[in-house]
């Protein structure tokens, strides 16, 4: 009697090696919120350029007051201003995070950072309520007070920002001077200095971008001054508020354009 063919052995169960997933560094809620809100900056900047361009056209008096296009441009400028406020919802979070992530080398830098980020943060926070007033959800009797707080906070923030960037420009100038001296010594000794030259190029580019940023912030600070109701100050209260503020807006808008050019020349002295 033939022996039964032995059944094939059951295959051994392969033990799967557990996949260990590395836990990425988790971001807290404020960082996630800032990353989400940052996606709107491009649209906000486009609206800003459109509004400033319209302001310049209206301030230049190139169009007659009676022209229909003039009234349409004024309506467009006002609508864009309201639209920009909607894009600032929650934007004050980035200033909170900037302060949290900052490392201060001196008490002066701490003070300037508080002025810059604090002023801008308060401005973005109050702008949310200004937008709600413009949208009709909050009573319009609060509009003037909120606008006053918003305009002053924006101006204070720009003053702090410009001060910080001027400090950065001085540091960059010192680094640039040291690198140039290092290159001169290397050339005198016949040593290659490609890394120093590359670093010098980056410093020059960084200095240019920082200067342009100072010019932009300074111009925006002037526009913030135009939004401050100056008729509340002393003897200016006797002037006709509407007439005075309209002409101040025209004057300061024209000054912004000229300020861009003269600021670049003045920053050459830093």
C-alpha positions as CSV (number, residue, x, y, z in Angstrom):
1,X,0.0,0.0,0.0
2,X,1.5,3.2,-1.1
3,X,2.1,5.8,1.5
4,X,0.0,8.9,1.0
5,X,1.9,11.8,-0.4
6,X,2.6,14.1,2.4
7,X,0.7,17.4,2.0
8,X,2.9,20.4,1.3
9,X,3.9,22.2,4.4
10,X,1.9,25.4,5.1
11,X,3.9,28.4,4.3
12,X,5.3,30.3,7.3
13,X,3.5,33.5,8.1
14,X,5.8,36.3,7.4
15,X,6.0,38.8,10.2
16,X,5.6,42.3,8.8
17,X,8.1,44.8,10.0
18,X,6.2,47.6,11.6
19,X,6.6,50.9,9.8
20,X,7.8,53.5,12.1
21,X,6.6,56.8,11.0
22,X,8.6,59.8,12.1
23,X,6.5,62.4,13.8
24,X,7.1,65.7,12.1
25,X,7.4,68.7,14.3
26,X,3.8,69.7,15.0
27,X,2.8,73.3,14.5
28,X,0.6,74.9,17.1
29,X,-2.7,76.5,16.2
30,X,-1.4,80.1,15.7
31,X,1.3,78.9,13.2
32,X,-1.3,76.9,11.2
33,X,-3.6,79.9,11.2
34,X,-0.8,82.2,10.0
35,X,0.1,79.9,7.2
36,X,-3.5,79.8,6.0
37,X,-3.9,83.6,6.2
38,X,-0.6,84.2,4.4
39,X,-2.2,83.0,1.1
40,X,-4.3,86.1,0.9
41,X,-1.3,88.5,0.9
42,X,-0.9,88.5,-2.9
43,X,-4.5,89.6,-3.5
44,X,-4.2,92.2,-0.8
45,X,-1.0,93.7,-2.4
46,X,-2.8,93.8,-5.8
47,X,-5.7,95.7,-4.3
48,X,-3.2,98.0,-2.6
49,X,-1.5,98.9,-5.8
50,X,-4.9,99.5,-7.5
51,X,-6.0,101.7,-4.7
52,X,-2.8,103.8,-4.6
53,X,-2.8,104.2,-8.4
54,X,-6.4,105.5,-8.3
55,X,-5.5,107.8,-5.4
56,X,-2.6,109.3,-7.5
57,X,-4.9,109.8,-10.5
58,X,-7.5,111.6,-8.4
59,X,-4.9,113.6,-6.5
60,X,-3.2,114.8,-9.7
61,X,-6.4,116.6,-10.8
62,X,-5.8,115.1,-14.3
63,X,-9.6,114.5,-14.6
64,X,-12.2,117.3,-14.3
65,X,-14.4,117.0,-11.1
66,X,-17.5,116.9,-13.3
67,X,-16.4,114.0,-15.4
68,X,-18.3,110.8,-14.9
69,X,-15.0,108.8,-14.8
70,X,-13.8,110.8,-11.8
71,X,-16.8,109.8,-9.7
72,X,-16.4,106.2,-10.8
73,X,-12.8,106.2,-9.8
74,X,-13.7,107.6,-6.4
75,X,-16.3,104.9,-5.9
76,X,-13.7,102.3,-7.1
77,X,-11.1,103.6,-4.6
78,X,-13.6,103.4,-1.7
79,X,-14.8,99.9,-2.7
80,X,-11.2,98.6,-2.9
81,X,-10.5,100.1,0.5
82,X,-13.4,98.1,2.0
83,X,-12.3,94.9,0.2
84,X,-8.8,95.2,1.6
85,X,-10.2,95.3,5.1
86,X,-11.9,92.0,4.5
87,X,-8.6,90.4,3.6
88,X,-7.1,91.5,7.0
89,X,-9.4,89.3,9.1
90,X,-7.2,87.5,11.6
91,X,-4.0,88.9,10.1
92,X,-2.9,90.3,13.5
93,X,-1.9,86.7,14.3
94,X,1.2,87.0,12.2
95,X,2.4,89.9,14.5
96,X,1.8,87.8,17.6
97,X,3.8,84.9,16.1
98,X,6.6,87.3,15.0
99,X,7.0,88.6,18.5
100,X,7.0,85.0,19.8
101,X,9.7,83.9,17.4
102,X,11.9,87.0,17.8
103,X,15.2,87.0,19.7
104,X,16.3,90.4,21.0
105,X,19.9,91.5,21.3
106,X,19.2,94.6,23.3
107,X,16.5,96.5,25.2
108,X,16.3,99.0,22.3
109,X,15.5,96.2,19.8
110,X,12.9,94.8,22.2
111,X,11.2,98.3,22.4
112,X,11.3,98.9,18.7
113,X,9.9,95.4,18.0
114,X,7.0,96.0,20.4
115,X,6.3,99.3,18.7
116,X,6.5,97.7,15.2
117,X,4.7,94.4,15.7
118,X,2.4,95.8,18.5
119,X,1.3,98.8,16.4
120,X,0.7,96.7,13.3
121,X,-1.1,94.0,15.3
122,X,-3.4,96.5,16.9
123,X,-4.0,98.0,13.5
124,X,-5.0,94.7,11.9
125,X,-7.2,93.8,14.9
126,X,-9.1,97.1,14.9
127,X,-9.5,96.9,11.1
128,X,-11.7,93.9,11.5
129,X,-14.2,96.0,13.4
130,X,-13.8,98.9,10.9
131,X,-14.8,96.4,8.2
132,X,-17.8,95.3,10.2
133,X,-18.9,99.0,10.5
134,X,-18.4,99.4,6.7
135,X,-20.5,96.2,6.2
136,X,-23.3,97.5,8.4
137,X,-23.1,94.9,11.1
138,X,-21.8,97.5,13.7
139,X,-23.4,100.9,14.3
140,X,-21.7,103.6,12.2
141,X,-21.4,105.9,15.2
142,X,-18.3,103.9,16.2
143,X,-16.7,104.4,12.8
144,X,-14.8,107.6,13.6
145,X,-13.3,106.4,16.8
146,X,-12.3,103.0,15.3
147,X,-10.8,104.8,12.3
148,X,-8.8,107.0,14.6
149,X,-7.4,104.1,16.6
150,X,-6.7,102.2,13.4
151,X,-4.9,105.0,11.7
152,X,-2.7,105.9,14.7
153,X,-1.8,102.2,15.3
154,X,-0.9,101.8,11.6
155,X,1.3,104.9,11.8
156,X,3.0,103.8,15.0
157,X,3.6,100.3,13.5
158,X,5.3,101.8,10.4
159,X,7.5,104.1,12.6
160,X,8.7,101.0,14.5
161,X,9.2,99.0,11.3
162,X,11.2,101.7,9.6
163,X,13.4,102.1,12.8
164,X,14.1,98.4,12.9
165,X,15.0,98.3,9.2
166,X,17.3,101.2,9.5
167,X,19.1,99.4,12.3
168,X,19.4,96.3,10.0
169,X,20.8,98.6,7.2
170,X,23.5,99.8,9.5
171,X,24.4,96.2,10.4
172,X,24.5,95.2,6.8
173,X,26.7,98.2,6.0
174,X,29.2,97.1,8.7
175,X,29.2,93.5,7.4
176,X,29.7,94.8,3.9
177,X,32.7,96.9,5.0
178,X,34.3,93.9,6.8
179,X,33.9,91.7,3.7
180,X,35.3,94.4,1.4
181,X,38.4,94.7,3.7
182,X,38.7,90.9,3.7
183,X,38.6,90.8,-0.1
184,X,41.2,93.6,-0.3
185,X,43.6,91.7,2.0
186,X,43.1,88.5,0.0
187,X,43.8,90.2,-3.3
188,X,47.0,91.8,-1.8
189,X,48.2,88.4,-0.7
190,X,47.2,86.7,-3.9
191,X,44.7,84.5,-2.3
192,X,41.4,83.4,-4.0
193,X,38.4,85.0,-2.4
194,X,35.4,83.7,-4.4
195,X,33.4,82.9,-1.2
196,X,33.9,86.5,0.0
197,X,32.9,88.0,-3.3
198,X,29.7,85.8,-3.4
199,X,28.9,86.9,0.2
200,X,29.5,90.5,-0.8
201,X,27.0,90.2,-3.7
202,X,24.4,88.8,-1.4
203,X,24.9,91.6,1.1
204,X,24.6,94.2,-1.6
205,X,21.3,92.6,-2.8
206,X,20.0,92.3,0.8
207,X,20.8,96.0,1.4
208,X,19.0,97.0,-1.8
209,X,15.9,95.1,-0.8
210,X,16.0,96.5,2.7
211,X,16.2,100.0,1.4
212,X,13.2,99.5,-0.9
213,X,11.3,98.1,2.1
214,X,12.1,101.2,4.1
215,X,10.9,103.4,1.2
216,X,7.7,101.4,1.0
217,X,7.0,101.5,4.7
218,X,7.8,105.2,4.8
219,X,5.4,105.9,2.0
220,X,2.7,103.8,3.7
221,X,3.3,105.8,6.9
222,X,2.5,109.0,5.0
223,X,-0.7,107.4,3.7
224,X,-1.6,106.5,7.3
225,X,-1.1,110.1,8.3
226,X,-3.6,111.1,5.6
227,X,-6.2,108.8,7.3
228,X,-5.7,110.4,10.7
229,X,-8.4,113.1,11.3
230,X,-6.1,116.0,12.0
231,X,-9.0,118.3,12.5
232,X,-9.1,117.1,16.1
233,X,-5.7,118.7,16.9
234,X,-5.7,122.2,18.4
235,X,-6.4,125.2,16.1
236,X,-7.0,122.9,13.1
237,X,-10.5,122.3,14.6
238,X,-11.6,125.6,13.3
239,X,-11.0,124.6,9.7
240,X,-13.7,122.9,7.6
241,X,-13.1,119.2,8.3
242,X,-14.2,117.8,5.0
243,X,-12.4,120.4,2.9
244,X,-9.2,120.1,5.0
245,X,-9.0,116.3,5.0
246,X,-9.7,116.0,1.2
247,X,-6.9,118.4,0.4
248,X,-4.6,116.7,2.9
249,X,-5.2,113.4,1.2
250,X,-4.3,114.9,-2.2
251,X,-1.2,116.6,-0.8
252,X,0.1,113.5,1.0
253,X,-0.7,111.2,-2.0
254,X,1.5,113.4,-4.2
255,X,4.2,113.5,-1.5
256,X,4.2,109.7,-1.4
257,X,5.3,109.6,-5.1
258,X,8.1,112.1,-4.6
259,X,9.1,110.6,-1.3
260,X,9.9,107.3,-3.0
261,X,12.6,109.0,-5.1
262,X,14.1,111.2,-2.4
263,X,14.2,108.4,0.2
264,X,16.4,106.3,-2.0
265,X,18.8,109.2,-2.3
266,X,18.8,109.9,1.4
267,X,19.3,106.2,2.3
268,X,22.6,106.3,0.4
269,X,24.0,108.2,3.4
270,X,23.3,105.4,5.8
